[in-house]
């Protein structure tokens, strides 16, 4: 549990964080991270859409999310992220599909082995 380490030495690091349970928990965080931002009513535009406003291309989306989550993703897997962004957005990011695109690509990042131990 968060804020309750197993003993005074704290949590173990590295591969100790990788299990089927922790992988599922990480992947499940993707929609939670963006859903709160998407419910904000006091903004003129969708904050998730605005996250990608500088480069709303599939490559820009993947780059922004990798940067945001400090994910060091190898080239072939980065290509997978851009393909997912293309598929989820239908080729064009809009305010309507931004949440779905962000969640889908983030789930892929969180599920990558490189993200777990990087």
Phi and psi restraints in degrees (range 20) as a CNS / XPLOR table:
assign (resid 1 and name C) (resid 2 and name N)
       (resid 2 and name CA) (resid 2 and name C) 1.0 -58.5 20.0 2
assign (resid 2 and name N) (resid 2 and name CA)
       (resid 2 and name C) (resid 3 and name N) 1.0 137.0 20.0 2
assign (resid 2 and name C) (resid 3 and name N)
       (resid 3 and name CA) (resid 3 and name C) 1.0 71.6 20.0 2
assign (resid 3 and name N) (resid 3 and name CA)
       (resid 3 and name C) (resid 4 and name N) 1.0 7.9 20.0 2
assign (resid 3 and name C) (resid 4 and name N)
       (resid 4 and name CA) (resid 4 and name C) 1.0 -129.8 20.0 2
assign (resid 4 and name N) (resid 4 and name CA)
       (resid 4 and name C) (resid 5 and name N) 1.0 78.6 20.0 2
assign (resid 4 and name C) (resid 5 and name N)
       (resid 5 and name CA) (resid 5 and name C) 1.0 -64.1 20.0 2
assign (resid 5 and name N) (resid 5 and name CA)
       (resid 5 and name C) (resid 6 and name N) 1.0 158.7 20.0 2
assign (resid 5 and name C) (resid 6 and name N)
       (resid 6 and name CA) (resid 6 and name C) 1.0 -66.0 20.0 2
assign (resid 6 and name N) (resid 6 and name CA)
       (resid 6 and name C) (resid 7 and name N) 1.0 -27.0 20.0 2
assign (resid 6 and name C) (resid 7 and name N)
       (resid 7 and name CA) (resid 7 and name C) 1.0 -158.2 20.0 2
assign (resid 7 and name N) (resid 7 and name CA)
       (resid 7 and name C) (resid 8 and name N) 1.0 -175.4 20.0 2
assign (resid 7 and name C) (resid 8 and name N)
       (resid 8 and name CA) (resid 8 and name C) 1.0 -67.5 20.0 2
assign (resid 8 and name N) (resid 8 and name CA)
       (resid 8 and name C) (resid 9 and name N) 1.0 -18.6 20.0 2
assign (resid 8 and name C) (resid 9 and name N)
       (resid 9 and name CA) (resid 9 and name C) 1.0 -77.5 20.0 2
assign (resid 9 and name N) (resid 9 and name CA)
       (resid 9 and name C) (resid 10 and name N) 1.0 -10.2 20.0 2
assign (resid 9 and name C) (resid 10 and name N)
       (resid 10 and name CA) (resid 10 and name C) 1.0 88.7 20.0 2
assign (resid 10 and name N) (resid 10 and name CA)
       (resid 10 and name C) (resid 11 and name N) 1.0 -160.9 20.0 2
assign (resid 10 and name C) (resid 11 and name N)
       (resid 11 and name CA) (resid 11 and name C) 1.0 -87.7 20.0 2
assign (resid 11 and name N) (resid 11 and name CA)
       (resid 11 and name C) (resid 12 and name N) 1.0 149.6 20.0 2
assign (resid 11 and name C) (resid 12 and name N)
       (resid 12 and name CA) (resid 12 and name C) 1.0 -72.2 20.0 2
assign (resid 12 and name N) (resid 12 and name CA)
       (resid 12 and name C) (resid 13 and name N) 1.0 153.3 20.0 2
assign (resid 12 and name C) (resid 13 and name N)
       (resid 13 and name CA) (resid 13 and name C) 1.0 -111.2 20.0 2
assign (resid 13 and name N) (resid 13 and name CA)
       (resid 13 and name C) (resid 14 and name N) 1.0 179.1 20.0 2
assign (resid 13 and name C) (resid 14 and name N)
       (resid 14 and name CA) (resid 14 and name C) 1.0 74.0 20.0 2
assign (resid 14 and name N) (resid 14 and name CA)
       (resid 14 and name C) (resid 15 and name N) 1.0 -135.1 20.0 2
assign (resid 14 and name C) (resid 15 and name N)
       (resid 15 and name CA) (resid 15 and name C) 1.0 -69.1 20.0 2
assign (resid 15 and name N) (resid 15 and name CA)
       (resid 15 and name C) (resid 16 and name N) 1.0 -9.9 20.0 2
assign (resid 15 and name C) (resid 16 and name N)
       (resid 16 and name CA) (resid 16 and name C) 1.0 -62.9 20.0 2
assign (resid 16 and name N) (resid 16 and name CA)
       (resid 16 and name C) (resid 17 and name N) 1.0 -18.3 20.0 2
assign (resid 16 and name C) (resid 17 and name N)
       (resid 17 and name CA) (resid 17 and name C) 1.0 -87.7 20.0 2
assign (resid 17 and name N) (resid 17 and name CA)
       (resid 17 and name C) (resid 18 and name N) 1.0 -1.7 20.0 2
assign (resid 17 and name C) (resid 18 and name N)
       (resid 18 and name CA) (resid 18 and name C) 1.0 -107.3 20.0 2
assign (resid 18 and name N) (resid 18 and name CA)
       (resid 18 and name C) (resid 19 and name N) 1.0 118.0 20.0 2
assign (resid 18 and name C) (resid 19 and name N)
       (resid 19 and name CA) (resid 19 and name C) 1.0 -155.3 20.0 2
assign (resid 19 and name N) (resid 19 and name CA)
       (resid 19 and name C) (resid 20 and name N) 1.0 171.2 20.0 2
assign (resid 19 and name C) (resid 20 and name N)
       (resid 20 and name CA) (resid 20 and name C) 1.0 -62.7 20.0 2
assign (resid 20 and name N) (resid 20 and name CA)
       (resid 20 and name C) (resid 21 and name N) 1.0 -35.7 20.0 2
assign (resid 20 and name C) (resid 21 and name N)
       (resid 21 and name CA) (resid 21 and name C) 1.0 -68.9 20.0 2
assign (resid 21 and name N) (resid 21 and name CA)
       (resid 21 and name C) (resid 22 and name N) 1.0 -45.7 20.0 2
assign (resid 21 and name C) (resid 22 and name N)
       (resid 22 and name CA) (resid 22 and name C) 1.0 -69.6 20.0 2
assign (resid 22 and name N) (resid 22 and name CA)
       (resid 22 and name C) (resid 23 and name N) 1.0 -33.8 20.0 2
assign (resid 22 and name C) (resid 23 and name N)
       (resid 23 and name CA) (resid 23 and name C) 1.0 -62.1 20.0 2
assign (resid 23 and name N) (resid 23 and name CA)
       (resid 23 and name C) (resid 24 and name N) 1.0 -46.6 20.0 2
assign (resid 23 and name C) (resid 24 and name N)
       (resid 24 and name CA) (resid 24 and name C) 1.0 -62.7 20.0 2
assign (resid 24 and name N) (resid 24 and name CA)
       (resid 24 and name C) (resid 25 and name N) 1.0 -39.1 20.0 2
assign (resid 24 and name C) (resid 25 and name N)
       (resid 25 and name CA) (resid 25 and name C) 1.0 -63.9 20.0 2
assign (resid 25 and name N) (resid 25 and name CA)
       (resid 25 and name C) (resid 26 and name N) 1.0 -42.9 20.0 2
assign (resid 25 and name C) (resid 26 and name N)
       (resid 26 and name CA) (resid 26 and name C) 1.0 -63.1 20.0 2
assign (resid 26 and name N) (resid 26 and name CA)
       (resid 26 and name C) (resid 27 and name N) 1.0 -46.1 20.0 2
assign (resid 26 and name C) (resid 27 and name N)
       (resid 27 and name CA) (resid 27 and name C) 1.0 -63.2 20.0 2
assign (resid 27 and name N) (resid 27 and name CA)
       (resid 27 and name C) (resid 28 and name N) 1.0 -36.2 20.0 2
assign (resid 27 and name C) (resid 28 and name N)
       (resid 28 and name CA) (resid 28 and name C) 1.0 -69.4 20.0 2
assign (resid 28 and name N) (resid 28 and name CA)
       (resid 28 and name C) (resid 29 and name N) 1.0 -17.2 20.0 2
assign (resid 28 and name C) (resid 29 and name N)
       (resid 29 and name CA) (resid 29 and name C) 1.0 -73.5 20.0 2
assign (resid 29 and name N) (resid 29 and name CA)
       (resid 29 and name C) (resid 30 and name N) 1.0 -23.2 20.0 2
assign (resid 29 and name C) (resid 30 and name N)
       (resid 30 and name CA) (resid 30 and name C) 1.0 -54.0 20.0 2
assign (resid 30 and name N) (resid 30 and name CA)
       (resid 30 and name C) (resid 31 and name N) 1.0 -54.4 20.0 2
assign (resid 30 and name C) (resid 31 and name N)
       (resid 31 and name CA) (resid 31 and name C) 1.0 -66.2 20.0 2
assign (resid 31 and name N) (resid 31 and name CA)
       (resid 31 and name C) (resid 32 and name N) 1.0 -30.6 20.0 2
assign (resid 31 and name C) (resid 32 and name N)
       (resid 32 and name CA) (resid 32 and name C) 1.0 -66.9 20.0 2
assign (resid 32 and name N) (resid 32 and name CA)
       (resid 32 and name C) (resid 33 and name N) 1.0 -37.8 20.0 2
assign (resid 32 and name C) (resid 33 and name N)
       (resid 33 and name CA) (resid 33 and name C) 1.0 -62.6 20.0 2
assign (resid 33 and name N) (resid 33 and name CA)
       (resid 33 and name C) (resid 34 and name N) 1.0 -41.2 20.0 2
assign (resid 33 and name C) (resid 34 and name N)
       (resid 34 and name CA) (resid 34 and name C) 1.0 -94.9 20.0 2
assign (resid 34 and name N) (resid 34 and name CA)
       (resid 34 and name C) (resid 35 and name N) 1.0 -21.0 20.0 2
assign (resid 34 and name C) (resid 35 and name N)
       (resid 35 and name CA) (resid 35 and name C) 1.0 -64.1 20.0 2
assign (resid 35 and name N) (resid 35 and name CA)
       (resid 35 and name C) (resid 36 and name N) 1.0 -40.4 20.0 2
assign (resid 35 and name C) (resid 36 and name N)
       (resid 36 and name CA) (resid 36 and name C) 1.0 -62.9 20.0 2
assign (resid 36 and name N) (resid 36 and name CA)
       (resid 36 and name C) (resid 37 and name N) 1.0 -45.9 20.0 2
assign (resid 36 and name C) (resid 37 and name N)
       (resid 37 and name CA) (resid 37 and name C) 1.0 -62.0 20.0 2
assign (resid 37 and name N) (resid 37 and name CA)
       (resid 37 and name C) (resid 38 and name N) 1.0 -34.6 20.0 2
assign (resid 37 and name C) (resid 38 and name N)
       (resid 38 and name CA) (resid 38 and name C) 1.0 -73.2 20.0 2
assign (resid 38 and name N) (resid 38 and name CA)
       (resid 38 and name C) (resid 39 and name N) 1.0 -19.7 20.0 2
assign (resid 38 and name C) (resid 39 and name N)
       (resid 39 and name CA) (resid 39 and name C) 1.0 -88.1 20.0 2
assign (resid 39 and name N) (resid 39 and name CA)
       (resid 39 and name C) (resid 40 and name N) 1.0 -5.4 20.0 2
assign (resid 39 and name C) (resid 40 and name N)
       (resid 40 and name CA) (resid 40 and name C) 1.0 -65.2 20.0 2
assign (resid 40 and name N) (resid 40 and name CA)
       (resid 40 and name C) (resid 41 and name N) 1.0 125.8 20.0 2
assign (resid 40 and name C) (resid 41 and name N)
       (resid 41 and name CA) (resid 41 and name C) 1.0 -98.5 20.0 2
assign (resid 41 and name N) (resid 41 and name CA)
       (resid 41 and name C) (resid 42 and name N) 1.0 -16.4 20.0 2
assign (resid 41 and name C) (resid 42 and name N)
       (resid 42 and name CA) (resid 42 and name C) 1.0 -89.4 20.0 2
assign (resid 42 and name N) (resid 42 and name CA)
       (resid 42 and name C) (resid 43 and name N) 1.0 19.5 20.0 2
assign (resid 42 and name C) (resid 43 and name N)
       (resid 43 and name CA) (resid 43 and name C) 1.0 -116.4 20.0 2
assign (resid 43 and name N) (resid 43 and name CA)
       (resid 43 and name C) (resid 44 and name N) 1.0 153.8 20.0 2
assign (resid 43 and name C) (resid 44 and name N)
       (resid 44 and name CA) (resid 44 and name C) 1.0 -78.5 20.0 2
assign (resid 44 and name N) (resid 44 and name CA)
       (resid 44 and name C) (resid 45 and name N) 1.0 -23.3 20.0 2
assign (resid 44 and name C) (resid 45 and name N)
       (resid 45 and name CA) (resid 45 and name C) 1.0 -131.8 20.0 2
assign (resid 45 and name N) (resid 45 and name CA)
       (resid 45 and name C) (resid 46 and name N) 1.0 167.4 20.0 2
assign (resid 45 and name C) (resid 46 and name N)
       (resid 46 and name CA) (resid 46 and name C) 1.0 -68.8 20.0 2
assign (resid 46 and name N) (resid 46 and name CA)
       (resid 46 and name C) (resid 47 and name N) 1.0 118.5 20.0 2
assign (resid 46 and name C) (resid 47 and name N)
       (resid 47 and name CA) (resid 47 and name C) 1.0 -64.6 20.0 2
assign (resid 47 and name N) (resid 47 and name CA)
       (resid 47 and name C) (resid 48 and name N) 1.0 -29.8 20.0 2
assign (resid 47 and name C) (resid 48 and name N)
       (resid 48 and name CA) (resid 48 and name C) 1.0 -69.4 20.0 2
assign (resid 48 and name N) (resid 48 and name CA)
       (resid 48 and name C) (resid 49 and name N) 1.0 -42.2 20.0 2
assign (resid 48 and name C) (resid 49 and name N)
       (resid 49 and name CA) (resid 49 and name C) 1.0 -62.1 20.0 2
assign (resid 49 and name N) (resid 49 and name CA)
       (resid 49 and name C) (resid 50 and name N) 1.0 -43.0 20.0 2
assign (resid 49 and name C) (resid 50 and name N)
       (resid 50 and name CA) (resid 50 and name C) 1.0 -63.4 20.0 2
assign (resid 50 and name N) (resid 50 and name CA)
       (resid 50 and name C) (resid 51 and name N) 1.0 -26.8 20.0 2
assign (resid 50 and name C) (resid 51 and name N)
       (resid 51 and name CA) (resid 51 and name C) 1.0 -56.5 20.0 2
assign (resid 51 and name N) (resid 51 and name CA)
       (resid 51 and name C) (resid 52 and name N) 1.0 -31.9 20.0 2
assign (resid 51 and name C) (resid 52 and name N)
       (resid 52 and name CA) (resid 52 and name C) 1.0 -105.5 20.0 2
assign (resid 52 and name N) (resid 52 and name CA)
       (resid 52 and name C) (resid 53 and name N) 1.0 12.5 20.0 2
assign (resid 52 and name C) (resid 53 and name N)
       (resid 53 and name CA) (resid 53 and name C) 1.0 -61.9 20.0 2
assign (resid 53 and name N) (resid 53 and name CA)
       (resid 53 and name C) (resid 54 and name N) 1.0 -30.6 20.0 2
assign (resid 53 and name C) (resid 54 and name N)
       (resid 54 and name CA) (resid 54 and name C) 1.0 -70.8 20.0 2
assign (resid 54 and name N) (resid 54 and name CA)
       (resid 54 and name C) (resid 55 and name N) 1.0 -32.5 20.0 2
assign (resid 54 and name C) (resid 55 and name N)
       (resid 55 and name CA) (resid 55 and name C) 1.0 -151.0 20.0 2
assign (resid 55 and name N) (resid 55 and name CA)
       (resid 55 and name C) (resid 56 and name N) 1.0 86.2 20.0 2
assign (resid 55 and name C) (resid 56 and name N)
       (resid 56 and name CA) (resid 56 and name C) 1.0 -81.1 20.0 2
assign (resid 56 and name N) (resid 56 and name CA)
       (resid 56 and name C) (resid 57 and name N) 1.0 14.3 20.0 2
assign (resid 56 and name C) (resid 57 and name N)
       (resid 57 and name CA) (resid 57 and name C) 1.0 -75.1 20.0 2
assign (resid 57 and name N) (resid 57 and name CA)
       (resid 57 and name C) (resid 58 and name N) 1.0 162.0 20.0 2
assign (resid 57 and name C) (resid 58 and name N)
       (resid 58 and name CA) (resid 58 and name C) 1.0 -56.3 20.0 2
assign (resid 58 and name N) (resid 58 and name CA)
       (resid 58 and name C) (resid 59 and name N) 1.0 -39.5 20.0 2
assign (resid 58 and name C) (resid 59 and name N)
       (resid 59 and name CA) (resid 59 and name C) 1.0 -66.2 20.0 2
assign (resid 59 and name N) (resid 59 and name CA)
       (resid 59 and name C) (resid 60 and name N) 1.0 -39.5 20.0 2
assign (resid 59 and name C) (resid 60 and name N)
       (resid 60 and name CA) (resid 60 and name C) 1.0 -64.9 20.0 2
assign (resid 60 and name N) (resid 60 and name CA)
       (resid 60 and name C) (resid 61 and name N) 1.0 -39.0 20.0 2
assign (resid 60 and name C) (resid 61 and name N)
       (resid 61 and name CA) (resid 61 and name C) 1.0 -63.9 20.0 2
assign (resid 61 and name N) (resid 61 and name CA)
       (resid 61 and name C) (resid 62 and name N) 1.0 -48.4 20.0 2
assign (resid 61 and name C) (resid 62 and name N)
       (resid 62 and name CA) (resid 62 and name C) 1.0 -62.6 20.0 2
assign (resid 62 and name N) (resid 62 and name CA)
       (resid 62 and name C) (resid 63 and name N) 1.0 -41.9 20.0 2
assign (resid 62 and name C) (resid 63 and name N)
       (resid 63 and name CA) (resid 63 and name C) 1.0 -63.0 20.0 2
assign (resid 63 and name N) (resid 63 and name CA)
       (resid 63 and name C) (resid 64 and name N) 1.0 -45.8 20.0 2
assign (resid 63 and name C) (resid 64 and name N)
       (resid 64 and name CA) (resid 64 and name C) 1.0 -62.2 20.0 2
assign (resid 64 and name N) (resid 64 and name CA)
       (resid 64 and name C) (resid 65 and name N) 1.0 -44.8 20.0 2
assign (resid 64 and name C) (resid 65 and name N)
       (resid 65 and name CA) (resid 65 and name C) 1.0 -69.4 20.0 2
assign (resid 65 and name N) (resid 65 and name CA)
       (resid 65 and name C) (resid 66 and name N) 1.0 -38.7 20.0 2
assign (resid 65 and name C) (resid 66 and name N)
       (resid 66 and name CA) (resid 66 and name C) 1.0 -62.8 20.0 2
assign (resid 66 and name N) (resid 66 and name CA)
       (resid 66 and name C) (resid 67 and name N) 1.0 -40.0 20.0 2
assign (resid 66 and name C) (resid 67 and name N)
       (resid 67 and name CA) (resid 67 and name C) 1.0 -67.2 20.0 2
assign (resid 67 and name N) (resid 67 and name CA)
       (resid 67 and name C) (resid 68 and name N) 1.0 -45.1 20.0 2
assign (resid 67 and name C) (resid 68 and name N)
       (resid 68 and name CA) (resid 68 and name C) 1.0 -59.4 20.0 2
assign (resid 68 and name N) (resid 68 and name CA)
       (resid 68 and name C) (resid 69 and name N) 1.0 -39.6 20.0 2
assign (resid 68 and name C) (resid 69 and name N)
       (resid 69 and name CA) (resid 69 and name C) 1.0 -102.5 20.0 2
assign (resid 69 and name N) (resid 69 and name CA)
       (resid 69 and name C) (resid 70 and name N) 1.0 12.7 20.0 2
assign (resid 69 and name C) (resid 70 and name N)
       (resid 70 and name CA) (resid 70 and name C) 1.0 49.8 20.0 2
assign (resid 70 and name N) (resid 70 and name CA)
       (resid 70 and name C) (resid 71 and name N) 1.0 47.5 20.0 2
assign (resid 70 and name C) (resid 71 and name N)
       (resid 71 and name CA) (resid 71 and name C) 1.0 -98.5 20.0 2
assign (resid 71 and name N) (resid 71 and name CA)
       (resid 71 and name C) (resid 72 and name N) 1.0 119.8 20.0 2
assign (resid 71 and name C) (resid 72 and name N)
       (resid 72 and name CA) (resid 72 and name C) 1.0 -93.0 20.0 2
assign (resid 72 and name N) (resid 72 and name CA)
       (resid 72 and name C) (resid 73 and name N) 1.0 100.4 20.0 2
assign (resid 72 and name C) (resid 73 and name N)
       (resid 73 and name CA) (resid 73 and name C) 1.0 -108.8 20.0 2
assign (resid 73 and name N) (resid 73 and name CA)
       (resid 73 and name C) (resid 74 and name N) 1.0 126.7 20.0 2
assign (resid 73 and name C) (resid 74 and name N)
       (resid 74 and name CA) (resid 74 and name C) 1.0 -65.1 20.0 2
assign (resid 74 and name N) (resid 74 and name CA)
       (resid 74 and name C) (resid 75 and name N) 1.0 158.7 20.0 2
assign (resid 74 and name C) (resid 75 and name N)
       (resid 75 and name CA) (resid 75 and name C) 1.0 -50.4 20.0 2
assign (resid 75 and name N) (resid 75 and name CA)
       (resid 75 and name C) (resid 76 and name N) 1.0 -47.0 20.0 2
assign (resid 75 and name C) (resid 76 and name N)
       (resid 76 and name CA) (resid 76 and name C) 1.0 -65.4 20.0 2
assign (resid 76 and name N) (resid 76 and name CA)
       (resid 76 and name C) (resid 77 and name N) 1.0 -35.4 20.0 2
assign (resid 76 and name C) (resid 77 and name N)
       (resid 77 and name CA) (resid 77 and name C) 1.0 -77.5 20.0 2
assign (resid 77 and name N) (resid 77 and name CA)
       (resid 77 and name C) (resid 78 and name N) 1.0 -30.0 20.0 2
assign (resid 77 and name C) (resid 78 and name N)
       (resid 78 and name CA) (resid 78 and name C) 1.0 -63.2 20.0 2
assign (resid 78 and name N) (resid 78 and name CA)
       (resid 78 and name C) (resid 79 and name N) 1.0 -39.1 20.0 2
assign (resid 78 and name C) (resid 79 and name N)
       (resid 79 and name CA) (resid 79 and name C) 1.0 -60.1 20.0 2
assign (resid 79 and name N) (resid 79 and name CA)
       (resid 79 and name C) (resid 80 and name N) 1.0 -37.5 20.0 2
assign (resid 79 and name C) (resid 80 and name N)
       (resid 80 and name CA) (resid 80 and name C) 1.0 -63.0 20.0 2
assign (resid 80 and name N) (resid 80 and name CA)
       (resid 80 and name C) (resid 81 and name N) 1.0 -39.9 20.0 2
assign (resid 80 and name C) (resid 81 and name N)
       (resid 81 and name CA) (resid 81 and name C) 1.0 -64.8 20.0 2
assign (resid 81 and name N) (resid 81 and name CA)
       (resid 81 and name C) (resid 82 and name N) 1.0 -43.0 20.0 2
assign (resid 81 and name C) (resid 82 and name N)
       (resid 82 and name CA) (resid 82 and name C) 1.0 -68.0 20.0 2
assign (resid 82 and name N) (resid 82 and name CA)
       (resid 82 and name C) (resid 83 and name N) 1.0 -36.2 20.0 2
assign (resid 82 and name C) (resid 83 and name N)
       (resid 83 and name CA) (resid 83 and name C) 1.0 -64.3 20.0 2
assign (resid 83 and name N) (resid 83 and name CA)
       (resid 83 and name C) (resid 84 and name N) 1.0 -40.4 20.0 2
assign (resid 83 and name C) (resid 84 and name N)
       (resid 84 and name CA) (resid 84 and name C) 1.0 -64.4 20.0 2
assign (resid 84 and name N) (resid 84 and name CA)
       (resid 84 and name C) (resid 85 and name N) 1.0 -42.7 20.0 2
assign (resid 84 and name C) (resid 85 and name N)
       (resid 85 and name CA) (resid 85 and name C) 1.0 -61.9 20.0 2
assign (resid 85 and name N) (resid 85 and name CA)
       (resid 85 and name C) (resid 86 and name N) 1.0 -39.5 20.0 2
assign (resid 85 and name C) (resid 86 and name N)
       (resid 86 and name CA) (resid 86 and name C) 1.0 -63.8 20.0 2
assign (resid 86 and name N) (resid 86 and name CA)
       (resid 86 and name C) (resid 87 and name N) 1.0 -47.5 20.0 2
assign (resid 86 and name C) (resid 87 and name N)
       (resid 87 and name CA) (resid 87 and name C) 1.0 -64.3 20.0 2
assign (resid 87 and name N) (resid 87 and name CA)
       (resid 87 and name C) (resid 88 and name N) 1.0 -45.8 20.0 2
assign (resid 87 and name C) (resid 88 and name N)
       (resid 88 and name CA) (resid 88 and name C) 1.0 -69.7 20.0 2
assign (resid 88 and name N) (resid 88 and name CA)
       (resid 88 and name C) (resid 89 and name N) 1.0 -29.2 20.0 2
assign (resid 88 and name C) (resid 89 and name N)
       (resid 89 and name CA) (resid 89 and name C) 1.0 -93.8 20.0 2
assign (resid 89 and name N) (resid 89 and name CA)
       (resid 89 and name C) (resid 90 and name N) 1.0 -8.6 20.0 2
assign (resid 89 and name C) (resid 90 and name N)
       (resid 90 and name CA) (resid 90 and name C) 1.0 68.9 20.0 2
assign (resid 90 and name N) (resid 90 and name CA)
       (resid 90 and name C) (resid 91 and name N) 1.0 20.1 20.0 2
assign (resid 90 and name C) (resid 91 and name N)
       (resid 91 and name CA) (resid 91 and name C) 1.0 93.1 20.0 2
assign (resid 91 and name N) (resid 91 and name CA)
       (resid 91 and name C) (resid 92 and name N) 1.0 -9.6 20.0 2
assign (resid 91 and name C) (resid 92 and name N)
       (resid 92 and name CA) (resid 92 and name C) 1.0 -143.6 20.0 2
assign (resid 92 and name N) (resid 92 and name CA)
       (resid 92 and name C) (resid 93 and name N) 1.0 121.1 20.0 2
assign (resid 92 and name C) (resid 93 and name N)
       (resid 93 and name CA) (resid 93 and name C) 1.0 -75.4 20.0 2
assign (resid 93 and name N) (resid 93 and name CA)
       (resid 93 and name C) (resid 94 and name N) 1.0 131.9 20.0 2
assign (resid 93 and name C) (resid 94 and name N)
       (resid 94 and name CA) (resid 94 and name C) 1.0 -131.0 20.0 2
assign (resid 94 and name N) (resid 94 and name CA)
       (resid 94 and name C) (resid 95 and name N) 1.0 167.9 20.0 2
assign (resid 94 and name C) (resid 95 and name N)
       (resid 95 and name CA) (resid 95 and name C) 1.0 -62.0 20.0 2
assign (resid 95 and name N) (resid 95 and name CA)
       (resid 95 and name C) (resid 96 and name N) 1.0 -30.1 20.0 2
assign (resid 95 and name C) (resid 96 and name N)
       (resid 96 and name CA) (resid 96 and name C) 1.0 -73.5 20.0 2
assign (resid 96 and name N) (resid 96 and name CA)
       (resid 96 and name C) (resid 97 and name N) 1.0 -36.9 20.0 2
assign (resid 96 and name C) (resid 97 and name N)
       (resid 97 and name CA) (resid 97 and name C) 1.0 -101.8 20.0 2
assign (resid 97 and name N) (resid 97 and name CA)
       (resid 97 and name C) (resid 98 and name N) 1.0 -1.9 20.0 2
assign (resid 97 and name C) (resid 98 and name N)
       (resid 98 and name CA) (resid 98 and name C) 1.0 -58.6 20.0 2
assign (resid 98 and name N) (resid 98 and name CA)
       (resid 98 and name C) (resid 99 and name N) 1.0 -42.6 20.0 2
assign (resid 98 and name C) (resid 99 and name N)
       (resid 99 and name CA) (resid 99 and name C) 1.0 -62.5 20.0 2
assign (resid 99 and name N) (resid 99 and name CA)
       (resid 99 and name C) (resid 100 and name N) 1.0 -47.5 20.0 2
assign (resid 99 and name C) (resid 100 and name N)
       (resid 100 and name CA) (resid 100 and name C) 1.0 -61.6 20.0 2
assign (resid 100 and name N) (resid 100 and name CA)
       (resid 100 and name C) (resid 101 and name N) 1.0 -41.2 20.0 2
assign (resid 100 and name C) (resid 101 and name N)
       (resid 101 and name CA) (resid 101 and name C) 1.0 -65.0 20.0 2
assign (resid 101 and name N) (resid 101 and name CA)
       (resid 101 and name C) (resid 102 and name N) 1.0 -47.8 20.0 2
assign (resid 101 and name C) (resid 102 and name N)
       (resid 102 and name CA) (resid 102 and name C) 1.0 -60.6 20.0 2
assign (resid 102 and name N) (resid 102 and name CA)
       (resid 102 and name C) (resid 103 and name N) 1.0 -44.6 20.0 2
assign (resid 102 and name C) (resid 103 and name N)
       (resid 103 and name CA) (resid 103 and name C) 1.0 -65.7 20.0 2
assign (resid 103 and name N) (resid 103 and name CA)
       (resid 103 and name C) (resid 104 and name N) 1.0 -46.3 20.0 2
assign (resid 103 and name C) (resid 104 and name N)
       (resid 104 and name CA) (resid 104 and name C) 1.0 -62.0 20.0 2
assign (resid 104 and name N) (resid 104 and name CA)
       (resid 104 and name C) (resid 105 and name N) 1.0 -45.7 20.0 2
assign (resid 104 and name C) (resid 105 and name N)
       (resid 105 and name CA) (resid 105 and name C) 1.0 -69.8 20.0 2
assign (resid 105 and name N) (resid 105 and name CA)
       (resid 105 and name C) (resid 106 and name N) 1.0 -39.0 20.0 2
assign (resid 105 and name C) (resid 106 and name N)
       (resid 106 and name CA) (resid 106 and name C) 1.0 -64.1 20.0 2
assign (resid 106 and name N) (resid 106 and name CA)
       (resid 106 and name C) (resid 107 and name N) 1.0 -38.7 20.0 2
assign (resid 106 and name C) (resid 107 and name N)
       (resid 107 and name CA) (resid 107 and name C) 1.0 -59.1 20.0 2
assign (resid 107 and name N) (resid 107 and name CA)
       (resid 107 and name C) (resid 108 and name N) 1.0 -41.9 20.0 2
assign (resid 107 and name C) (resid 108 and name N)
       (resid 108 and name CA) (resid 108 and name C) 1.0 -63.9 20.0 2
assign (resid 108 and name N) (resid 108 and name CA)
       (resid 108 and name C) (resid 109 and name N) 1.0 -42.8 20.0 2
assign (resid 108 and name C) (resid 109 and name N)
       (resid 109 and name CA) (resid 109 and name C) 1.0 -60.9 20.0 2
assign (resid 109 and name N) (resid 109 and name CA)
       (resid 109 and name C) (resid 110 and name N) 1.0 -48.1 20.0 2
assign (resid 109 and name C) (resid 110 and name N)
       (resid 110 and name CA) (resid 110 and name C) 1.0 -65.1 20.0 2
assign (resid 110 and name N) (resid 110 and name CA)
       (resid 110 and name C) (resid 111 and name N) 1.0 -22.9 20.0 2
assign (resid 110 and name C) (resid 111 and name N)
       (resid 111 and name CA) (resid 111 and name C) 1.0 -90.0 20.0 2
assign (resid 111 and name N) (resid 111 and name CA)
       (resid 111 and name C) (resid 112 and name N) 1.0 -6.4 20.0 2
assign (resid 111 and name C) (resid 112 and name N)
       (resid 112 and name CA) (resid 112 and name C) 1.0 -76.2 20.0 2
assign (resid 112 and name N) (resid 112 and name CA)
       (resid 112 and name C) (resid 113 and name N) 1.0 136.6 20.0 2
assign (resid 112 and name C) (resid 113 and name N)
       (resid 113 and name CA) (resid 113 and name C) 1.0 -57.2 20.0 2
assign (resid 113 and name N) (resid 113 and name CA)
       (resid 113 and name C) (resid 114 and name N) 1.0 -36.5 20.0 2
assign (resid 113 and name C) (resid 114 and name N)
       (resid 114 and name CA) (resid 114 and name C) 1.0 -62.3 20.0 2
assign (resid 114 and name N) (resid 114 and name CA)
       (resid 114 and name C) (resid 115 and name N) 1.0 -31.3 20.0 2
assign (resid 114 and name C) (resid 115 and name N)
       (resid 115 and name CA) (resid 115 and name C) 1.0 -73.2 20.0 2
assign (resid 115 and name N) (resid 115 and name CA)
       (resid 115 and name C) (resid 116 and name N) 1.0 -31.0 20.0 2
assign (resid 115 and name C) (resid 116 and name N)
       (resid 116 and name CA) (resid 116 and name C) 1.0 -69.9 20.0 2
assign (resid 116 and name N) (resid 116 and name CA)
       (resid 116 and name C) (resid 117 and name N) 1.0 -38.2 20.0 2
assign (resid 116 and name C) (resid 117 and name N)
       (resid 117 and name CA) (resid 117 and name C) 1.0 -115.1 20.0 2
assign (resid 117 and name N) (resid 117 and name CA)
       (resid 117 and name C) (resid 118 and name N) 1.0 -1.7 20.0 2
